[in-house]
Amino acid sequence: MSGAPFPARGNVPVPDGRGERGILLLSRLLRRGMYVRDAKNRDEVWLLDHIEEMALDDAAFRSRDYVIAVDEETNERAGFGRIRIHKTDDGDFCELTGIGVLPSWRGQGVGAHVVERLIETAEAEGFETVYSLTDEPGYLTQFGFEPVESSDVPAKIRERLAAKQETVQPDAVATSVAVDEFTMPAHLREAFKHASPHEAGDETAVEDAEDFGIDPESATYKYDTGR
């Protein structure tokens, strides 16, 4: 038997058909990938269920503010997030919030692409800066977000930070990024192309917290940028 785990067919290596694992590998190799779309009315119940399950910020919930990461092949929803636009007398401000990824999809760039889509939406709305309030700032810094002193953020964002600290995230801090400085790490871009739900007992699943951009010594089962 050759050193290759399975023979090649054209430019795509395919399993030799020996058992269910070979079929699973083939299906993953041939899958069409993931994409992120705007949420629809029919997503509302699904969103609310998972927001509650992950204990995320649901203040001023409107399903149309969300985007959802979807498996193109199965139409399975894998993750979500939203932006909130705060209109004030001092101007309008954009907050990225409520990012969540289902456990079976974590570690594969799903959250990263939700964040990217939200940044693109904010830019299209004319915002030059996006704020996010999170107790896991390390996740966002890989995209160009930087921590900001609460005294240096707009009053409305400071008000939101105080509310979040009093409710869902006592350790939340403010972060911000200029939309033209957002960066998508190459490994997360690549991971998203081949994302698939983790199978029970699947040794190939990415489950390391560090692969998800989170410090394993301080991370919980979720993250919220507002995950």
Disulfide bonds with the S-S distance in Angstrom:
none
